[in-house]
């Protein structure tokens, strides 16, 4: 990246985006992935590649809990 990386006032010349979507159907989820793929293939060459997938997720709930409620341990097994 040379001088572009070391300039403190430089605007980013490369941006990566991750897309996640919640849809009512699998067909709609596949459509979202296809739209994102189209954006990648219509952009500049050497985009770095992409992966796409659509899968059913019953529920995702992110939350914070006190550390003492999540005990942890490390077990090293040697053979």
Backbone as CSV, one residue per row, in Angstrom:
resi,resn,N_x,N_y,N_z,CA_x,CA_y,CA_z,C_x,C_y,C_z
1,UNK,0.813,-1.199,0.000,0.000,0.000,0.000,0.856,1.263,0.000
2,UNK,2.098,1.113,0.313,3.049,2.212,0.192,2.631,3.490,0.889
3,UNK,2.806,4.617,0.190,2.539,5.930,0.769,1.072,6.107,1.149
4,UNK,0.171,5.436,0.458,-1.254,5.572,0.769,-1.553,5.083,2.186
5,UNK,-0.797,4.119,2.655,-1.022,3.580,3.991,-0.477,4.495,5.078
6,UNK,0.568,5.224,4.809,1.219,6.017,5.838,0.668,7.441,5.962
7,UNK,-0.155,7.885,5.026,-0.718,9.232,5.116,-1.833,9.256,6.157
8,UNK,-1.726,10.131,7.134,-2.709,10.190,8.217,-4.057,10.726,7.736
9,UNK,-4.084,11.555,6.717,-5.328,12.165,6.256,-5.947,11.427,5.075
10,UNK,-5.429,10.263,4.727,-5.881,9.557,3.526,-7.271,8.965,3.717
11,UNK,-8.108,9.129,2.717,-9.395,8.448,2.682,-9.147,6.993,2.306
12,UNK,-9.939,6.068,2.813,-9.720,4.672,2.423,-9.985,4.486,0.929
13,UNK,-9.107,3.773,0.255,-9.275,3.532,-1.168,-9.816,2.131,-1.420
14,UNK,-10.016,1.371,-0.345,-10.561,0.031,-0.466,-11.478,-0.204,0.723
15,UNK,-12.642,-0.717,0.471,-13.610,-0.980,1.531,-14.186,-2.372,1.319
16,UNK,-14.282,-3.151,2.380,-14.894,-4.482,2.322,-16.219,-4.413,3.055
17,UNK,-17.202,-5.104,2.546,-18.540,-5.079,3.130,-19.006,-6.503,3.379
18,UNK,-19.632,-6.712,4.515,-20.266,-7.991,4.813,-21.766,-7.738,4.859
19,UNK,-22.524,-8.593,4.207,-23.972,-8.422,4.151,-24.621,-9.602,4.861
20,UNK,-25.535,-9.307,5.760,-26.356,-10.322,6.412,-27.800,-9.868,6.296
21,UNK,-28.688,-10.797,6.048,-30.090,-10.435,5.854,-30.997,-11.451,6.527
22,UNK,-32.130,-10.976,6.982,-33.177,-11.844,7.527,-34.361,-11.745,6.575
23,UNK,-34.821,-12.881,6.087,-35.902,-12.892,5.108,-37.021,-13.826,5.553
24,UNK,-38.135,-13.724,4.866,-39.285,-14.589,5.165,-39.153,-15.970,4.525
25,UNK,-38.335,-16.095,3.478,-38.228,-17.386,2.791,-36.791,-17.632,2.344
26,UNK,-36.507,-18.907,2.073,-35.188,-19.271,1.573,-34.959,-18.668,0.188
27,UNK,-35.994,-18.618,-0.632,-35.854,-18.048,-1.977,-35.425,-16.585,-1.900
28,UNK,-35.988,-15.854,-0.964,-35.618,-14.448,-0.800,-34.183,-14.324,-0.280
29,UNK,-33.759,-15.231,0.585,-32.389,-15.220,1.092,-31.400,-15.474,-0.048
30,UNK,-31.716,-16.402,-0.922,-30.859,-16.687,-2.073,-30.796,-15.462,-2.980
31,UNK,-31.906,-14.784,-3.138,-31.939,-13.578,-3.973,-30.998,-12.495,-3.427
32,UNK,-30.974,-12.321,-2.104,-30.059,-11.348,-1.493,-28.611,-11.710,-1.827
33,UNK,-28.269,-12.989,-1.683,-26.913,-13.429,-2.012,-26.566,-13.196,-3.469
34,UNK,-27.515,-13.427,-4.350,-27.275,-13.199,-5.776,-27.050,-11.724,-6.074
35,UNK,-27.785,-10.848,-5.417,-27.598,-9.409,-5.625,-26.209,-8.964,-5.178
36,UNK,-25.762,-9.468,-4.033,-24.433,-9.114,-3.529,-23.360,-9.654,-4.474
37,UNK,-23.549,-10.870,-4.960,-22.594,-11.446,-5.903,-22.523,-10.614,-7.184
38,UNK,-23.652,-10.118,-7.639,-23.689,-9.271,-8.828,-22.878,-8.000,-8.606
39,UNK,-23.000,-7.408,-7.433,-22.211,-6.213,-7.135,-20.715,-6.518,-7.189
40,UNK,-20.314,-7.676,-6.693,-18.901,-8.056,-6.707,-18.398,-8.228,-8.130
41,UNK,-19.159,-8.931,-8.957,-18.673,-9.233,-10.302,-18.761,-8.035,-11.239
42,UNK,-19.518,-7.010,-10.882,-19.609,-5.815,-11.723,-18.637,-4.722,-11.273
43,UNK,-17.910,-4.978,-10.215,-16.977,-3.981,-9.701,-15.612,-4.122,-10.340
44,UNK,-14.609,-3.495,-9.743,-13.251,-3.573,-10.289,-12.708,-4.998,-10.207
45,UNK,-11.785,-5.314,-11.089,-11.214,-6.662,-11.089,-10.352,-6.865,-9.845
46,UNK,-10.183,-8.116,-9.490,-9.358,-8.431,-8.327,-10.045,-8.092,-7.022
47,UNK,-11.343,-8.336,-6.947,-12.104,-8.000,-5.748,-11.793,-8.847,-4.537
48,UNK,-11.002,-9.874,-4.684,-10.605,-10.678,-3.530,-11.504,-11.869,-3.279
49,UNK,-12.514,-12.053,-4.097,-13.381,-13.209,-3.944,-14.434,-13.002,-2.879
50,UNK,-15.399,-13.873,-2.895,-16.491,-13.795,-1.924,-17.099,-15.174,-1.778
51,UNK,-17.752,-15.381,-0.685,-18.531,-16.593,-0.488,-19.951,-16.175,-0.180
52,UNK,-20.884,-17.014,-0.551,-22.267,-16.726,-0.207,-22.918,-18.017,0.243
53,UNK,-23.844,-17.880,1.149,-24.590,-19.036,1.610,-25.935,-18.551,2.121
54,UNK,-26.890,-19.447,2.095,-28.196,-19.178,2.670,-28.559,-20.398,3.493
55,UNK,-28.941,-20.172,4.726,-29.305,-21.298,5.585,-30.336,-20.850,6.596
56,UNK,-31.094,-21.807,7.053,-32.118,-21.509,8.044,-31.485,-21.438,9.427
57,UNK,-31.793,-20.386,10.119,-31.361,-20.238,11.502,-32.624,-20.033,12.327
58,UNK,-32.826,-20.880,13.283,-34.034,-20.793,14.095,-34.048,-19.503,14.902
59,UNK,-32.954,-19.199,15.589,-32.904,-17.969,16.372,-31.472,-17.644,16.743
60,UNK,-31.175,-16.379,16.800,-29.896,-15.891,17.297,-30.222,-14.777,18.278
61,UNK,-29.719,-14.901,19.476,-29.947,-13.867,20.479,-28.613,-13.552,21.146
62,UNK,-28.043,-12.417,20.829,-26.781,-12.014,21.435,-27.074,-11.312,22.753
63,UNK,-26.325,-11.656,23.764,-26.530,-11.044,25.072,-25.233,-11.120,25.877
64,UNK,-25.136,-10.291,26.875,-24.000,-10.337,27.794,-24.475,-10.923,29.113
65,UNK,-23.676,-11.809,29.663,-23.990,-12.358,30.974,-22.770,-12.171,31.859
66,UNK,-22.968,-12.130,33.177,-21.821,-11.989,34.079,-20.846,-13.162,33.911
67,UNK,-19.565,-12.875,33.939,-18.538,-13.896,33.728,-18.663,-15.052,34.708
68,UNK,-19.097,-14.783,35.932,-19.195,-15.858,36.930,-20.299,-16.868,36.586
69,UNK,-21.191,-16.518,35.696,-22.235,-17.456,35.267,-21.785,-18.338,34.099
70,UNK,-20.588,-18.094,33.601,-20.056,-18.895,32.493,-18.679,-19.427,32.870
71,UNK,-18.641,-20.428,33.759,-17.336,-20.957,34.175,-16.613,-21.579,32.978
72,UNK,-15.310,-21.519,33.013,-14.524,-22.073,31.920,-13.409,-22.937,32.479
73,UNK,-12.935,-23.862,31.637,-11.838,-24.743,32.031,-11.091,-25.156,30.782
74,UNK,-9.816,-25.460,30.948,-8.995,-25.943,29.851,-8.490,-27.325,30.231
75,UNK,-8.682,-28.278,29.342,-8.205,-29.648,29.568,-7.243,-29.996,28.441
76,UNK,-6.035,-30.377,28.779,-5.041,-30.775,27.789,-4.906,-32.291,27.858
77,UNK,-5.209,-32.925,26.731,-5.103,-34.380,26.650,-3.852,-34.728,25.871
78,UNK,-3.027,-35.562,26.442,-1.822,-35.997,25.752,-1.912,-37.481,25.487
79,UNK,-1.431,-37.886,24.319,-1.491,-39.315,24.003,-0.106,-39.884,23.865
